């Protein structure tokens, strides 16, 4: 088995475990302890709190310790916290496990990014991420069905054991890549002084990054904020339009279907674009889908469910292109010695957007209407798309000018 297949298998099993955890984390407290909405909101915040507050520090540490140490710590803590969810006797213990689960994910996923940087060659990364995204979307679609079937035979809390077993099944594939993982440079020793120096030089490190990587972070943060503004309120919007619950399921499924088709299109070379153009295309489709939904919600005399299904298919297609291209750009342009701190710090900022987005959406809904978050989301994405098209056109003109002068 080659490195790509081993990492894809690790990612697929890990993703299935992650989505089972997410599905159960918000289901179990309601069924077992009759948790109230504010408790579920607290649980969601606890799950992201580690990335929100500790991301930059974790990133610095990950860049300075052996990748085997961070990978072993991350997957061990993920396994232990999953067992902790299974054994939690009360909501308070469940909340503690959620905080630790967020910490484990914060350690594990940047480490996987470093592993991909080391083991997957630059010319194979687009293929790798298209495969990985396709498997992840299939996992998202199948997880609710799988968890629902398992509840027929197992107590709901016991399904966490299935997630734990999935993590254990990654061990043979981790063994395959284990000897090929390279340690951090010898001069990058982990000391308190070194951590503080790296943190204090955060802005300097960011300025030194390639422009396309920096502007890509900006696009991704705007996308996260836009998505977080409207996505948590989508179910209530569909309910307010007096559509049955099945419409919400169809809209969510169409998003996943769009993402699957995007991943397939990139993998079979149906979409033959470099990662920069692919990112611009993804932003354009994503923003057009949100803008079309916004215009329809405000101006269409009759709103048919099929409109929403089509819009969200395009939404999922564009978002997946954006994710694939952003992952490739991060791997290709971020220096290996800084990948841990850059990816962890970005996840921290992204988590801030995910926390702020629903609050902004709620504020807009209470002040105006249920469709109003789409106005803000549309404005953010159209702004990002215009910038992306401008810089792509500008860089092309610059390349043509340089080629003519030489």
C-alpha positions in Angstrom: 0.0 0.0 0.0 1.4 3.4 -1.0 1.3 6.6 1.2 -1.7 8.1 -0.6 -3.9 5.0 0.0 -2.8 4.8 3.6 -3.5 8.4 4.3 -6.8 8.3 2.5 -7.9 5.3 4.5 -6.8 7.0 7.8 -8.8 10.1 6.8 -11.9 8.1 5.7 -12.0 6.1 9.0 -11.2 9.2 11.1 -13.9 11.2 9.3 -16.5 8.5 9.8 -15.6 8.4 13.5 -15.7 12.2 13.7 -19.2 12.5 12.1 -20.6 9.8 14.3 -19.3 11.7 17.3 -20.8 15.0 16.1 -24.1 13.3 15.4 -24.3 11.7 18.8 -22.8 14.6 20.8 -25.9 16.7 20.2 -28.4 13.8 20.3 -27.4 11.9 23.4 -27.9 14.9 25.9 -31.4 15.5 24.6 -32.5 11.9 24.8 -30.8 11.0 28.1 -30.9 14.2 30.2 -33.5 16.3 28.4 -31.0 19.1 27.8 -32.3 22.5 27.1 -31.4 24.6 24.1 -29.0 26.8 26.1 -27.2 23.6 27.3 -26.8 22.4 23.7 -25.4 25.9 22.8 -22.9 25.6 25.7 -22.0 22.1 24.4 -21.3 23.4 20.9 -19.2 26.3 22.3 -17.2 23.8 24.5 -16.5 21.6 21.5 -14.8 24.6 19.7 -13.3 26.4 22.7 -9.9 24.7 22.5 -9.4 25.7 18.8 -10.7 29.2 19.5 -8.4 30.0 22.4 -5.4 27.7 22.1 -5.0 27.3 18.4 -1.9 29.5 17.9 -0.1 28.0 20.9 -0.9 24.4 19.8 0.4 25.2 16.3 3.7 26.5 17.6 4.1 23.4 19.8 3.2 21.0 16.9 5.9 22.6 14.7 8.5 22.0 17.4 7.8 18.4 18.5 8.2 15.2 16.6 5.2 14.6 14.4 4.9 11.0 15.7 4.5 12.4 19.2 1.7 14.8 18.2 0.0 12.2 16.0 0.0 9.7 18.8 -1.2 12.2 21.4 -4.0 13.4 19.1 -5.4 10.0 18.2 -5.0 8.7 21.8 -6.9 11.6 23.2 -9.6 11.2 20.5 -10.0 7.6 21.5 -10.1 8.3 25.2 -12.6 11.1 24.9 -14.9 9.0 22.7 -14.9 6.3 25.4 -15.5 9.2 27.9 -18.7 10.1 26.0 -19.8 6.5 26.3 -19.2 6.4 30.0 -20.4 9.9 30.9 -23.0 9.6 33.7 -24.3 13.2 33.5 -24.4 16.2 31.2 -21.6 17.9 33.2 -19.2 15.0 32.5 -20.4 15.1 28.9 -19.5 18.8 28.7 -16.0 18.1 30.1 -15.5 15.4 27.4 -16.6 17.9 24.7 -13.8 20.3 25.8 -11.3 17.5 25.7 -12.6 16.3 22.3 -12.1 19.7 20.9 -8.5 19.7 22.2 -7.9 16.3 20.6 -9.2 17.4 17.3 -7.0 20.6 17.5 -3.9 18.3 17.9 -4.9 15.6 15.4 -6.0 17.5 12.3 -3.0 19.9 12.0 -0.8 16.9 12.5 -2.5 15.1 9.6 -1.9 18.2 7.5 1.8 18.0 8.3 1.8 14.3 7.4 0.2 15.1 4.0 2.8 17.7 3.4 5.6 15.2 4.1 4.2 12.1 2.3 2.2 13.4 -0.7 4.0 15.0 -3.6 2.9 18.4 -4.9 1.7 17.0 -8.2 -0.5 14.4 -6.4 -2.2 16.7 -3.9 -5.2 17.7 -6.1 -5.9 14.0 -6.7 -5.5 13.3 -3.0 -7.8 16.1 -1.8 -10.5 15.3 -4.4 -10.5 11.7 -3.3 -10.5 12.7 0.4 -13.3 15.2 -0.1 -15.4 12.6 -2.0 -15.0 10.1 0.8 -15.8 12.8 3.4 -19.0 13.8 1.6 -20.1 10.1 1.3 -19.4 9.8 5.1 -21.6 12.9 5.8 -24.4 11.4 3.8 -24.2 7.9 5.3 -23.5 8.8 9.0 -27.1 9.8 10.0 -28.4 6.6 8.3 -25.8 4.4 9.9 -26.3 5.9 13.3 -30.1 5.6 12.9 -29.8 1.9 12.0 -27.5 1.3 15.0 -30.0 2.8 17.4 -32.3 -0.1 16.5 -30.0 -2.5 18.1 -27.8 -0.5 20.5 -28.6 2.1 23.3 -27.8 5.5 21.8 -24.8 6.2 24.1 -23.3 2.9 23.2 -22.8 3.9 19.6 -19.8 5.9 20.7 -18.1 2.5 21.0 -18.5 2.1 17.2 -16.7 5.4 16.8 -13.9 4.2 19.1 -13.5 1.0 17.1 -13.1 3.0 13.9 -10.3 5.0 15.4 -8.6 1.7 16.4 -8.8 0.4 12.8 -6.6 3.3 11.7 -3.6 1.8 13.6 -2.4 -0.6 10.9 -2.5 2.2 8.3 -0.7 4.5 10.8 2.0 1.8 11.2 2.5 1.9 7.4 3.4 5.6 7.3 5.0 5.7 10.7 8.6 5.1 9.6 8.3 7.7 6.8 7.3 10.6 9.1 10.1 13.1 9.5 10.9 14.9 12.8 11.0 18.6 13.2 14.3 20.3 12.3 17.0 19.8 15.0 17.2 23.5 15.7 13.4 23.7 16.5 13.6 22.6 20.1 10.5 22.9 22.2 11.2 25.4 25.0 8.9 28.0 26.7 11.1 30.8 25.4 10.9 29.4 21.8 7.1 29.2 22.1 6.9 32.8 23.3 9.2 34.0 20.5 7.1 32.2 17.8 3.9 33.6 19.2 5.4 37.2 19.3 6.5 36.8 15.7 3.1 35.6 14.5 2.5 38.7 12.4 6.0 38.6 10.9 5.5 35.0 9.9 2.1 35.8 8.3 3.6 38.6 6.3 6.3 36.3 5.0 3.7 33.9 3.5 3.0 33.7 -0.2 0.3 36.2 -1.3 -2.0 33.6 -2.7 -2.0 31.7 0.6 -2.7 34.9 2.6 -5.6 36.0 0.4 -6.9 32.4 0.5 -7.2 32.6 4.2 -9.2 35.8 3.8 -11.6 34.1 1.3 -12.0 31.1 3.6 -12.8 33.2 6.7 -15.4 35.2 4.8 -16.9 31.9 3.5 -17.0 30.5 7.1 -18.6 33.7 8.4 -21.2 33.7 5.6 -22.0 30.0 6.0 -22.3 30.4 9.8 -24.7 33.4 9.3 -27.4 31.4 7.5 -26.8 27.7 7.8 -27.9 27.2 11.5 -31.2 29.0 10.7 -31.9 27.1 7.5 -34.3 24.7 9.1 -36.4 27.5 10.7 -36.5 29.4 7.4 -37.8 26.3 5.6 -40.4 25.9 8.3 -41.5 29.5 8.0 -42.1 28.9 4.3 -44.5 26.2 5.4 -42.6 23.4 3.7 -42.7 19.9 5.2 -39.6 18.6 7.0 -38.7 16.4 4.0 -37.7 19.6 2.1 -35.0 20.4 4.7 -33.6 16.8 4.2 -33.7 17.2 0.4 -31.9 20.6 0.6 -29.2 19.2 2.9 -28.8 16.1 0.7 -28.6 18.3 -2.4 -25.7 20.2 -0.8 -23.8 16.9 -0.2 -24.7 15.7 -3.7 -23.2 18.9 -5.2 -20.0 18.4 -3.2 -19.8 14.8 -4.4 -20.1 15.8 -8.0 -17.5 18.5 -7.6 -15.0 16.1 -6.1 -15.7 13.6 -8.9 -15.3 16.4 -11.5 -11.9 17.3 -10.1 -10.7 13.7 -9.7 -11.6 12.6 -13.3 -10.1 15.8 -14.7 -13.5 17.0 -16.0 -12.6 20.3 -14.3 -9.1 21.1 -15.7 -8.1 24.1 -13.8 -5.1 24.9 -11.6 -5.8 25.4 -7.9 -6.0 29.3 -8.1 -8.6 29.2 -10.9 -10.4 26.3 -9.2 -10.7 28.5 -6.0 -12.0 31.4 -8.0 -14.6 29.1 -9.7 -15.6 27.7 -6.3 -16.1 31.2 -4.8 -18.1 32.3 -7.9 -20.5 29.4 -7.8 -20.9 29.5 -4.0 -21.7 33.3 -4.1 -24.0 33.0 -7.0 -26.0 30.2 -5.2 -26.4 32.4 -2.1 -27.2 35.5 -4.1 -29.8 33.5 -6.1 -31.4 32.2 -2.9 -31.5 35.7 -1.5 -33.2 37.2 -4.5 -35.7 34.4 -4.7 -36.6 34.7 -1.0 -37.3 38.4 -1.3 -38.7 38.8 -4.8 -40.1 35.6 -6.1 -43.9 35.6 -6.1 -43.9 31.8 -5.5 -41.1 29.9 -3.9 -41.0 26.3 -5.0 -38.9 23.7 -3.0 -37.1 22.8 -6.2 -35.5 26.3 -6.3 -33.9 25.7 -3.0 -32.7 22.2 -3.9 -31.0 23.6 -7.1 -29.5 26.5 -5.3 -28.0 24.3 -2.5 -26.7 21.8 -5.1 -24.7 24.6 -6.7 -23.8 25.9 -3.2 -22.3 22.5 -2.3 -20.6 22.2 -5.6 -18.9 25.6 -5.3 -18.0 25.1 -1.6 -16.3 21.8 -2.4 -14.2 23.3 -5.2 -13.2 26.0 -2.7 -12.2 23.4 -0.1 -10.2 21.2 -2.4 -8.3 24.1 -3.9 -7.7 25.8 -0.5 -6.2 22.5 0.9 -3.9 22.1 -2.1 -2.8 25.8 -1.9 -2.1 25.4 1.8 0.0 22.3 1.2 1.9 23.7 -1.8 2.6 27.2 -0.5 3.0 27.0 3.3 6.5 26.3 4.4 6.7 22.8 6.1 8.3 24.2 9.3 5.4 26.6 9.8 2.5 24.3 8.7 1.4 23.4 12.2 1.1 26.9 13.6 -0.4 28.3 10.4 -3.1 25.6 10.1 -3.9 25.7 13.8 -4.0 29.5 14.0 -6.3 29.5 10.9 -8.6 27.0 12.6 -8.7 29.3 15.6 -9.8 32.3 13.4 -12.3 30.0 11.6 -13.8 28.9 14.8 -14.3 32.6 15.8 -16.2 33.1 12.6 -18.3 30.0 13.3 -19.1 31.3 16.8 -19.9 34.8 15.6 -21.9 33.8 12.5 -25.0 32.3 14.2 -25.2 35.3 16.6 -25.1 37.7 13.6 -27.8 35.7 11.9 -30.0 35.7 14.9 -29.6 39.4 15.3 -30.6 40.0 11.7 -33.6 37.7 12.0 -34.8 39.4 15.1 -34.4 42.8 13.6 -35.6 42.2 10.0 -36.8 38.7 8.7 -35.8 35.1 8.6 -34.3 35.6 5.1 -32.1 38.6 6.1 -28.9 36.5 6.9 -28.7 35.8 3.2 -28.3 39.5 2.5 -25.1 39.6 4.7 -23.9 36.2 3.4 -24.4 37.4 -0.2 -22.6 40.6 0.3 -19.6 38.9 1.9 -19.3 36.3 -0.8 -19.8 38.7 -3.7 -17.1 40.9 -2.2 -14.7 37.9 -1.9 -15.5 36.7 -5.5 -14.8 40.2 -7.0 -11.5 40.3 -5.2 -10.6 36.8 -6.3 -11.5 37.6 -10.0 -9.5 40.9 -9.8 -6.4 39.4 -8.4 -6.5 36.4 -10.8 -6.8 38.8 -13.7 -4.2 41.1 -12.3 -1.7 38.3 -11.8 -2.3 37.1 -15.3 -1.6 40.6 -16.7 1.5 40.7 -14.6 2.7 37.4 -15.9 2.1 38.5 -19.5 4.0 41.8 -18.9 7.0 39.9 -17.4 7.1 37.4 -20.3 7.1 40.3 -22.8 9.9 42.1 -21.0 12.0 39.0 -20.9 
